[in-house]
């Protein structure tokens, strides 16, 4: 579905080649400045780059903005929320064209319930906390590509979506991502919590200074020997039942 061929945006990205299949939740990890946000922006079609990105065997550069908005939704790391627009109005701006009004309403309520927004739909954006605003943004981009409303959708691109979310809200986001991917869609997520990646991602792309160090199944990439050199921290891998944990070693 998605293929990256020698994608570069010097000095932030250097020759990235990888691919993403339908139904997979992929985490991009790496230290600050590794190129995670830049890579997501390139895949979203928002930054120029050398090389090629193909979506459905067609170069990304060949799609119009309107076509891309049907195929993918992108959550940036930060976005201003000083508008006096109400929450439901902002979310409605992201509804897919030609979707049935009744289906849109049902999906908005479904997403709002999962993200604990039902009592905030009439609140002005300017009166939201940081965590509330993040959940509103998430509801909007899920609406844009939710499969029952938008059969053309393929991909969610999320830049640090867990920002400002508490544990319960992070769990709700995990459930929505699983539902999205279970319907044959792909989600690519920039992440910082290594153990969250270890537990939830199907695949991992490990970046360092714009270079793709490793890409593949989570169990293969998230090995101490792969991530220690990238993060310059020693790790131990512990297993408890079916769960595995990466624990940084104390440095004397």
Backbone as a ProteinNet text record, in pm:
[ID]
protein_1_A
[PRIMARY]
XXXXXXXXXXXXXXXXXXXXXXXXXXXXXXXXXXXXXXXXXXXXXXXXXXXXXXXXXXXXXXXXXXXXXXXXXXXXXXXXXXXXXXXXXXXXXXXXXXXXXXXXXXXXXXXXXXXXXXXXXXXXXXXXXXXXXXXXXXXXXXXXXXXXXXXXXXXXXXXXXXXXXXXXXXXXXXXXXXXXXXXXXXXXXXXXXXXXXXXXXXXXXXXXXXXXXXXXXXXXXXXXXXXXXXXXXXXXXXXXXXXXXXXXXXXX
[TERTIARY]
82.1	0	85.4	177.5	265.7	409.3	481.9	622.2	705.4	815.7	911.3	1039.6	1086.7	1204.7	1308.4	1412.4	1525.4	1477.8	1387.8	1331.3	1431.2	1462.2	1560.4	1509.9	1541.1	1520.7	1636.3	1749.4	1874.2	1866.3	1915.8	1984.5	1892	1759.9	1667.6	1632.7	1631.9	1607.7	1711.2	1765.4	1873.9	1847.5	1785	1770.3	1682.6	1561.3	1468.4	1397.3	1410.5	1339.4	1271.1	1139.6	1062.5	922	834.7	697.5	603.1	473.4	369.9	254.6	210.3	99.7	-31.1	-145.3	-274.6	-290.8	-363.9	-398.1	-290.4	-186.6	-74.2	-64.9	-30.1	-2	149.4	205.3	349.9	389.7	488.8	544.4	678.5	697.2	827.6	891.1	1009	1076	1217	1273.5	1408.5	1423.8	1546.1	1568.1	1510.3	1504.2	1465	1559.7	1502	1582.9	1616.3	1555.9	1586.8	1522.4	1416.6	1348.9	1208.2	1153.5	1020.7	911.6	906.2	802.5	820.6	944.8	972.7	925.3	951.9	909.6	757.6	687.5	541.1	488.8	550	505.6	528.2	637.8	662.6	558.2	527.7	428.7	290.5	264.4	136.8	128.8	241.8	243.8	256.9	313.1	319.5	458.1	560.2	695.9	755	840.5	910.4	1019.6	1055.3	1157.7	1215.6	1333.8	1393.1	1357.5	1365.5	1323.2	1176.8	1111.6	971.8	892.9	768.8	671.2	553	517.1	406.3	293.6	173.8	54.1	-35.8	-63.3	-141.3	-77.7	55.5	132.7	126.6	98.4	94.9	177.7	259.7	342.9	257.1	299	224	211.7	316.5	316.6	210.7	157.1	54.9	-86.6	-103.3	-235.9	-262	-384.2	-423.8	-445.5	-454.2	-481.6	-614.1	-714.6	-846.3	-840.3	-762.7	-749.1	-677.3	-572.8	-499.4	-586.4	-674.1	-760.5	-858.2	-886.7	-970.6	-890.5	-762.9	-681.2	-615.8	-584.1	-510.8	-552.1	-533.3	-550.7	-422	-387.5	-259	-280	-224.9	-227.4	-88.5	-74.4	54.1	79.3	203.6	239.8	172.4	157.5	95.6	5.4	-98.3	-189.6	-259.5	-268.5	-331	-481.3	-540.6	-684.7	-755.9	-713.4	-772.2	-902.7	-950.5	-1076.2	-1193.7	-1296.3	-1420	-1517.8	-1476.9	-1560.6	-1590.7	-1710.1	-1744.5	-1685.2	-1672.3	-1608.8	-1677.1	-1810.4	-1879.7	-1860.9	-1846.9	-1824.8	-1686.7	-1586.9	-1451.2	-1445.9	-1504.6	-1503.8	-1576	-1688.9	-1768.6	-1692.2	-1595.1	-1514.7	-1438.7	-1419.8	-1339.9	-1425.2	-1555.1	-1640.5	-1616.1	-1612.3	-1589	-1704.5	-1671.5	-1774.2	-1856.3	-1982	-2079	-2119.5	-2065.4	-2107.2	-2248.4	-2324.1	-2461.1	-2463.5	-2555.3	-2561.1	-2588	-2675.3	-2705.2	-2585.2	-2510.7	-2390.4	-2282.7	-2272	-2174.3	-2207	-2332.6	-2372.4	-2343.2	-2374.9	-2352	-2202.3	-2118.6	-1974.3	-1915.8	-1963.5	-1917.6	-1947.5	-2066.8	-2102.1	-2019	-1993.4	-1910.1	-1769.3	-1709.4	-1575.2	-1574.8	-1678.8	-1687	-1699.6	-1775.3	-1788.7	-1655.1	-1585.5	-1457.3	-1354.5	-1357.8	-1258.8	-1309.6	-1423.2	-1479.3	-1503	-1574.8	-1602.2	-1751.2	-1837.2	-1981	-2034.2	-1975	-2022.2	-1949.8	-1867.4	-1788.3	-1816.6	-1913.3	-1935.1	-1979.3	-2044.7	-2089.8	-1997.2	-1885	-1790.7	-1702.5	-1670.7	-1576	-1437.1	-1366.6	-1232.2	-1140.8	-1161.9	-1075.6	-1088.4	-1191.7	-1212.4	-1169.3	-1097.1	-1052.8	-916.3	-896	-761.9	-676.7	-546.6	-458.3	-498.8	-536.6	-578.2	-709.8	-803.7	-932.3	-913.2	-828.6	-802.2	-737.2	-645.9	-582.8	-686.1	-780.3	-883.6	-979.7	-1008.2	-1092	-1021.6	-893.4	-816.6	-816.6	-802.3	-803.5	-939.5	-1047.8	-1181	-1199.5	-1148.8	-1164.9	-1091.2	-966.9	-894.4	-944.5	-990.5	-1053.2	-1178.5	-1258.2	-1379.1	-1345.2	-1237.1	-1197.8	-1176.3	-1122.3	-1087.1	-1155.5	-1260.4	-1325.6	-1385.5	-1353.5	-1387	-1534.4	-1625.2	-1767.3	-1817.8	-1747.4	-1785	-1704.8	-1581.2	-1488.8	-1425.5	-1487.1	-1432.8	-1300.7	-1263.7	-1137.5	-1019.5	-1045.4	-937.7	-840.6	-714.7	-610.1	-525.3	-508.4	-396.7	-422	-376.7	-367.7	-220.8	-183.7	-47.3	-53.4	1.2	-14.6	121.8	143.9	270.1	253.2	304.9	297.1	154.2	61.9	-79.6	-108.1	-17.6	-41	-15	35.5	63.2	-60.5	-44.7	-149.8	-262.1	-252.1	-355.9	-320	-421.2	-396.4	-403.6	-383.1	-373	-501	-617.6	-744.4	-764.8	-726.3	-743.9	-646.3	-526.2	-431.8	-487.1	-549.4	-609.4	-721.8	-802.1	-910.4	-854.6	-746.5	-683.5	-629.1	-569.8	-521.3	-634.3	-751.3	-865.9	-912.4	-919.2	-962.2	-863.1	-735.2	-634.9	-648.2	-675.2	-694.5	-817.8	-925.3	-1046.7	-1020.3	-947.6	-915.6	-832.8	-727.5	-640.1	-709.3	-800.9	-872.8	-960	-987.8	-1068.9	-981.9	-857.6	-769.6	-697.8	-696.5	-625.5	-491.9	-406.3	-274.6	-263.9	-203.2	-174.1	-23.7	35.3	178.8	190.8	255.5	252.4	393.7	422.3	546.9	531.4	626.5	611.1	742.3	731.4	849.1	857	742.1	740	775	895.5	943	861	818.2	738.7	597.8	543.9	415	429.3	536.7	563.8	579.6	652.4	676.1	546.2	447.9	323.4	216.8	218.5	104.9	136.8	259.9	290.3	303.5	256.3	279.8	418.7	460.5	591.9	654.7	786.2	860.4	957.9	964.2	1069.6	1158.5	1284.9	1379.2	1468.9	1462.5	1538.3	1648	1756.9	1862.5	1924.8	1917.1	1977.2	1937.8	1808	1755	1777.9	1839.5	1869.2	1780.6	1725.3	1645.6	1740.2	1749.8	1842	1784.5	1655.2	1590.5	1442.7	1380.9	1236.6	1188.4	1077.9	1024.2	932.1	903.2	814.7	870.1	779.5	818.4	913.6	883	965.3	1109.1	1128.6	1263.2	1338.1	1269	1335.5	1362	1267.2	1278.3	1364.8	1483.7	1583.8	1686.8	1736.8	1832.6	1948.8	2001.6	2117.8	2084.5	1956.8	1917.5	1899.3	1840.2	1803.7	1908.1	1999.1	2099.3	2188.7	2237.5	2327.1	2254.5	2127	2049.6	2021.6	1982	1945.7	2061.9	2173.7	2290.6	2257.7	2175.5	2134.4	2136.6	2186	2182.3	2044.6	1993.2	1861.9	1870.5	1779.3	1755.3	1612.6	1592.7	1461	1408	1296.2	1234	1103.9	1069.5	944.2	864.8	733.7	641.6	516.1	498.5	388.4	408	305	314.1	366	394.7	439.2	590.6	649.9	792.4	812.7	921.5	949.4	1095.7	1119.7	1254.7	1283.2	1388.3	1423.3	1562.6	1577.5	1711.8	1799	1923.4	2016.9	2073.9	2098.5	2164.2	2307.5	2349.7	2486.3	2565	2670.1	2749.8	2865
-120.5	0	125.3	138.4	254.7	209.2	279.6	244.2	371.4	370.1	479.3	431.8	508.7	469.8	581.5	559	652.2	795.2	808.7	939.9	1020.2	1140.4	1225.9	1369.9	1434.3	1577.6	1625.6	1643.8	1671.1	1801.5	1802.5	1691.7	1609	1631.1	1568.6	1424	1388.1	1250.3	1213	1090.5	1049.7	909.2	902.4	775.9	673.6	712.7	621.6	534	402.7	307	203.1	195.2	98.1	92.1	12.6	2.1	-28.8	-7.1	-33.4	-106	-213.3	-293.1	-257.4	-287.4	-261.2	-339.5	-280.2	-346.7	-344.5	-263.6	-263.3	-131.7	-143.2	-27.6	-17.4	89.5	107.7	224.5	204.1	312	355.2	486.4	543.4	589.2	536.5	574.4	623.3	694.3	747.2	866.5	910.2	1026.1	1153.5	1258.7	1389.6	1428.6	1478.9	1517.7	1404.9	1287	1172.2	1183.8	1265.7	1281.8	1225.3	1190.3	1126.9	1218.1	1342.1	1435.3	1469.9	1486.7	1517.4	1404.9	1280.8	1166.4	1160.4	1180.8	1180.4	1290.9	1409.4	1520.4	1490.9	1423.6	1385.6	1284.9	1184.1	1083.9	1147.4	1252.5	1322.9	1409.4	1429.1	1512.8	1660	1693.7	1832.9	1894.1	1812.2	1862.8	1810.1	1888.6	1839.2	1741.1	1650.7	1551.1	1497.9	1440.5	1366.9	1219.7	1143.4	1004.9	993.5	888.3	866.2	805.7	850.1	787.9	746.2	619.3	566.5	519.3	555.1	509.9	443.3	315.1	237.5	239.7	221.4	214.8	343.1	452.9	583.2	680.6	761.6	855.6	955.4	979.9	1071	1208.9	1251.9	1383.5	1395.5	1281.7	1284.5	1303.8	1302.4	1321.9	1470.3	1511.3	1646.7	1652.1	1772.8	1787.8	1725.5	1741.9	1684.3	1532.2	1475.1	1329.2	1278.5	1348.8	1308.1	1314.5	1413.9	1426.4	1310.2	1244.5	1123.7	1000.4	1000.4	881.5	873.6	988.7	987.7	1106.9	1090.5	1200.5	1215	1339.7	1369.1	1454.5	1408.9	1484.7	1539.5	1671.8	1733.7	1730	1753.7	1747.5	1858.1	1975.6	2088.7	2164.2	2227.3	2308.8	2406.3	2531.3	2635.1	2609.3	2644	2621.3	2744.7	2863	2985.6	3026.3	2948.2	2979.6	2973	3054.5	3050.9	2947.3	2875.5	2769.9	2666.8	2607.6	2503.4	2369	2278.5	2150.1	2075	2065.4	1987.8	2050.1	2183.2	2249.2	2214.9	2213.5	2179.2	2035.6	1943.9	1803.4	1787.9	1858.7	1847.8	1894.9	1984.3	2029.4	1915.1	1805.8	1693.4	1578.9	1599	1490.1	1464.2	1338.9	1307.3	1356.9	1407.5	1449.6	1329.5	1352.5	1253.6	1150.5	1158.9	1065.2	1099.8	998.8	1016.8	1091.6	1190.7	1274.3	1192.6	1094.5	1009.7	926.9	876.1	798.5	886.5	1010.4	1103.6	1130.9	1158.2	1185.1	1065.4	946.9	825.6	805.6	832	814	920.2	1043.6	1149.4	1111.9	1060.2	1021.6	902.1	808.2	692.9	737.7	824.1	873.2	958.9	1040.2	1127.6	1046.9	939.4	854	787.8	738	672.8	772.1	895.2	994.8	1090.1	1055.9	1132	1278.4	1297.7	1433	1465.2	1373.2	1394.6	1515.7	1549	1664	1792.9	1786.4	1903.2	1947.6	1886	1912.6	2056.5	2120.6	2258.6	2361.1	2316.9	2407.9	2474.4	2604.2	2669.2	2607.2	2598.8	2542.1	2617.3	2748.6	2831.1	2797.8	2721.9	2687.5	2544.5	2481.3	2343.6	2339.8	2237.8	2211.3	2149.8	2132.9	2073.3	1932.1	1852.6	1715.1	1707.7	1798.3	1801.2	1839.7	1938.4	1982.3	1869.2	1795.4	1683.6	1578.6	1549.8	1450.1	1498.9	1628.2	1684.4	1668.6	1698.9	1683.2	1538	1445.6	1303.6	1261	1306.7	1273.1	1322.5	1441.7	1500.2	1420.1	1379.6	1307.9	1164.6	1104.1	972.3	983.9	1087.9	1107	1118.4	1188.2	1211.9	1082.3	979.6	856.2	732.8	753.3	636.2	549.9	422	337.7	333.5	334	325.8	452.3	564.7	690.9	717	672.2	701.5	571.8	504.3	376.6	391.3	515.1	538.4	554	563.5	592.5	475.4	510.5	409.1	425.2	549.6	571.3	684	661.9	765.2	791.7	918.6	958.4	1045.5	997.1	1063.7	1097.6	1226.7	1272.5	1291.7	1198.5	1199	1221.3	1134.2	1154	1137.9	1076.2	1055.5	1181	1286.2	1410.2	1458.4	1489.7	1548.2	1451.9	1324	1227.2	1152	1128.5	1047.8	899	813.3	669.5	615.3	655.2	605.7	653.1	776.6	831.2	767	736.2	662.7	524.9	459.5	328.6	339.2	445.7	466.3	487.2	563.5	584.5	453.1	372	241.1	157.3	159.4	81.5	132.7	264.1	320.2	286.7	290.4	255.2	108.9	21.9	-119.1	-139.3	-69.3	-78.9	-31.1	77.7	134.1	35.9	-18.9	-111.5	-244.4	-286	-412.1	-406.5	-285.8	-269.3	-251.3	-298.3	-298.4	-169.1	-79.9	47	41.1	139.2	146.2	272.8	261.1	377.4	383.1	500.7	522.5	631.1	597.6	681.2	711.8	839.2	878.8	863.2	793.7	760.6	777.1	801.2	815	707.7	653.3	554	417.1	369.8	246.2	125.5	120.9	6.5	9.1	127.1	135.2	78.7	116.3	61.2	-89.8	-136.9	-280.2	-357.9	-298.5	-368.8	-354.7	-245.1	-217.1	-215.3	-185	-171.9	-308.2	-318.6	-438.5	-435.5	-314	-295.5	-168	-159.2	-42.3	4.6	137.3	200	275.6	238.6	298.7	395.9	523.6	628.9	684.2	725.3	798.6	897.2	1027.2	1132.4	1120.9	1093.7	1088.7	959.1	861.1	732.5	623.8	539.4	426.5	315.4	295	195.5	54.8	41.6	-89.9	-70.5	-167.3	-165.6	-308.6	-338.2	-473.3	-500.6	-627.3	-664.2	-613.6	-574.7	-515.1	-604.8	-733	-824.6	-829.4	-806.1	-809.9	-678.3	-566.9	-436	-395.4	-424.6	-377.1	-468.9	-493.4	-568.3	-470.4	-497.2	-403.5	-366.3	-463.6	-434.2	-335.6	-329.8	-235.2	-93.6	-82	51.5	115.1	34.8	91.2	193.6	161.8	254	379.8	364.5	479.3	577.1	524.7	610.6	633.4	565.1	578.5	545.2	442.5	394.3	241.3	179.2	34.3	-11.8	-118.7	-171.2	-318.5	-360.5	-502.1	-533.8	-650	-693.5	-798.4	-765.5	-856.8	-910.6	-1030	-1091.6	-1135.3	-1099	-1141.8	-1193.9	-1323.9	-1382.6	-1356.5	-1297.9	-1265.2	-1124.9	-1049.8	-911.9	-901.5	-811.9	-784.6	-638.1	-609.2	-473.7	-440.3	-319.5	-267.8	-178.5	-212.3	-137	-79.1	55	112.4	64.7	33.3	-7.1	115.6	104	212.4	226	349.7	376.3	431.3	362.4	403.6	495.6
0	0	0	98.3	108.8	90.3	3.8	-19.6	-20.5	53.5	56.5	-9.5	-107	-183.5	-176.5	-97.4	-85.9	-57.8	39	71.7	154.7	107.4	174.1	180.2	290.7	307.1	394.7	330.6	402.4	482.1	607	676.1	765.1	753.6	849.8	816.8	687.5	645	540.6	550.9	461.5	407.8	290.4	218.5	287.6	325.3	393.2	290.7	305.2	220	308.3	299.2	376.5	317.6	377.9	327.7	442.8	417.5	517.7	451.4	514.1	461.3	531.1	468.9	532.3	662.5	756.4	880.3	986	967.7	1060.1	1137.6	1265.1	1349.8	1362.3	1305.6	1299.7	1388.1	1473	1554.1	1497.3	1487.6	1454.2	1585	1616.5	1740.7	1709.9	1806.4	1794.7	1885.6	1911.9	1998.7	1938.3	2019.2	1967.6	1853.9	1745.9	1631.3	1535.7	1558.1	1471.9	1334.1	1321.6	1192.5	1190.2	1305.4	1311	1256	1305.5	1259.4	1112	1070.8	929.7	839.7	880	798.8	788	898.1	893.1	802.8	809.5	724.5	577	545.3	405.7	358.7	441.9	404	388.7	467.6	456.9	331.9	264.7	144.7	174.5	291.8	335.8	322.9	296.7	281.3	150.7	86.3	-33.2	7.7	-80.8	-50.1	-180.4	-168.9	-280.4	-264.6	-373	-371.4	-409.6	-364.3	-402.4	-286.8	-275.8	-185.8	-271.7	-263.9	-343.8	-253	-289.5	-219.9	-322.4	-302.6	-399.8	-538.2	-540	-665	-746.2	-680.1	-747	-664.1	-729.4	-656.6	-579.3	-456	-369.9	-432.7	-504.1	-567.8	-676.7	-722.6	-826.9	-775.7	-643.4	-584.6	-558.8	-577.8	-539.5	-388	-334.1	-192	-152.6	-237.4	-208.3	-207.7	-300.1	-303.5	-178.5	-138.4	-18.8	105.9	111.9	229.5	241.1	130.3	133.1	172.8	138.8	157.7	295.2	353	479.9	566	696.5	790.8	870.3	902.8	966.6	1090.6	1201.6	1326.1	1352	1347.8	1377.7	1528	1565.6	1706.8	1786.7	1729	1797.5	1701	1757.6	1678.7	1771.2	1729.3	1811	1822.5	1938	1956.2	2009.8	1966.7	2021.3	1953.4	1862.9	1793.3	1890.5	1865.1	1944.2	1889.3	1785.1	1731	1839.1	1832.1	1927.5	1884.3	1982	1956.9	1843.5	1845.9	1742.7	1605.8	1598.7	1470.5	1414.6	1501.9	1457.8	1407.6	1482.4	1440.3	1306.6	1291.1	1168.7	1045	1062.9	949.3	883.3	956	906.9	852.5	841.8	793.8	645.7	604.5	463.4	375.7	259.4	165.7	120.4	98.5	48.7	153.1	275	379.2	424.6	462.7	508.8	641.8	653.2	772.9	898.6	887.7	1002.4	1044.5	946.1	976.5	1039.8	990.5	1048.4	1195.1	1223.4	1361.7	1451.9	1402.8	1481.1	1508.1	1408.3	1424.6	1517	1504.5	1595.1	1739.8	1765.9	1902.2	1948.1	1858.6	1892.1	1931.9	1851.5	1881.2	2007	2024.4	2141.3	2269.8	2265.1	2383.4	2418.2	2317.3	2343.5	2397.5	2349.2	2387.9	2496.6	2558.4	2670.6	2634	2523.7	2475.5	2468.2	2505.1	2484.3	2558.9	2673.4	2750.9	2712.7	2609.6	2569.6	2427	2361	2219.1	2191.6	2287.1	2266.6	2329.6	2382.2	2446.7	2341.4	2357	2265.5	2277.4	2164.7	2167.4	2263.5	2276.2	2360.3	2508.9	2546.2	2686.9	2719.5	2630.2	2652	2719.3	2800.5	2853.1	2743.2	2772	2672	2635.1	2734.5	2707.2	2633	2666.3	2596.2	2450	2424.5	2287.4	2206	2269.2	2199.1	2161.1	2249.1	2219.2	2111.2	2108.6	2001.4	1867	1864.4	1740.5	1694.1	1787.2	1753.1	1698.3	1761.8	1712.5	1569.3	1540.8	1407	1300.7	1328	1223.3	1208.2	1317.2	1302.7	1216.3	1237.6	1157.7	1009.6	978.3	838.5	761.3	828.1	756	815.1	896.9	955.5	844.8	840.7	723.9	686.6	783.8	750	682.1	700.2	636.1	509.5	508.1	398.8	349.5	254.5	205.9	131.8	94	23.6	119.1	247.5	342.5	353	379	391.9	517.1	564	654.4	753.6	878.1	980.7	1008.7	1016.9	1048.6	1173.1	1283.9	1413.2	1471.6	1496.3	1553.3	1703.9	1782.2	1928.4	1978.7	1941.5	1977.7	2126.7	2202.7	2345.3	2428.7	2365.9	2439	2513.1	2642.1	2727.5	2763	2725.7	2757.7	2885.5	2971.9	3090.4	3053.1	3153.1	3125.1	3062.2	3114	3059.9	2916.4	2888.6	2753.9	2655.9	2702.2	2618.1	2582.7	2679.5	2654.2	2551.6	2561	2464.7	2324.3	2314.3	2183.3	2128.2	2213.6	2168.5	2109.5	2175.5	2126.3	1990.5	1973.5	1845.7	1734.4	1764.8	1664.3	1623.2	1719.8	1687.8	1600.2	1631.8	1550.6	1408.4	1396.7	1265.8	1183.5	1243.7	1171.9	1141.9	1228.5	1207.2	1082.9	1033.1	913.5	789	798.2	682	656.6	755	741.1	814.2	785.6	846.7	930.4	1047.8	1132.1	1155.4	1131.2	1153.7	1259.1	1370.8	1490.4	1537.3	1559.2	1622.8	1773.4	1837.9	1980	2054.6	2186.4	2271.9	2380.1	2419.4	2527.1	2468.8	2496.5	2434.8	2477.4	2602.8	2647.6	2589.7	2566.5	2497.5	2355.9	2288	2154.4	2160	2259.4	2274.6	2290.1	2358.2	2388.8	2280.5	2204	2116.3	1966.6	1927.9	1785.1	1718.6	1594.8	1513.7	1451.3	1410.3	1348.6	1403.4	1390.3	1438	1331.6	1312.9	1233	1330.6	1340.2	1433.4	1358	1396.7	1329.6	1419.6	1356.5	1426.1	1329.3	1362.4	1279.9	1134	1110.7	975.6	901.5	967.4	903.4	962.7	877.6	924.4	967.3	1098.9	1153.9	1143.1	1167	1160.5	1134.1	1065.6	1039.5	1029.7	1098.8	1093.7	1209.4	1233.7	1343.2	1475.7	1564.1	1691.3	1770	1776.2	1855.2	1804.8	1676.3	1618.8	1638.3	1619.3	1627.9	1772.2	1861.9	2000.4	2085.1	2037.1	2110.7	2167.5	2288.8	2349.9	2258.5	2185.2	2101.1	1988.8	1948.1	1843.1	1896.9	2014.5	2063	2153.5	2208.6	2300.1	2231.4	2114	2044	1998.3	1962.9	1915.8	2029.6	2145.7	2258.9	2355.6	2332.2	2418.4	2564	2582.1	2714.1	2709.3	2815.8	2825.8	2873.8	2814.5	2850.9	2886	2972.7	2997.6	2954.6	2897.5	2851.9	2948.8	3015.3	3110.1	3052.7	3089.3	3044.6	3166.2	3168	3273.1	3203.7	3201.6	3126.3	2978.6	2916.6	2774	2748	2855.2	2840.8	2855.4	2775.7	2784.6	2820.6	2892.8	2938.7	2916.6	2866	2853.8	2974.3	3048.8	3167.9	3149.8	3160.3	3150.4	3267.4	3238.2	3342.2	3410.7	3539.9	3612.6	3563.3	3549.6	3506.1	3624	3664.2	3780.5	3736.5
[MASK]
++++++++++++++++++++++++++++++++++++++++++++++++++++++++++++++++++++++++++++++++++++++++++++++++++++++++++++++++++++++++++++++++++++++++++++++++++++++++++++++++++++++++++++++++++++++++++++++++++++++++++++++++++++++++++++++++++++++++++++++++++++++++++++

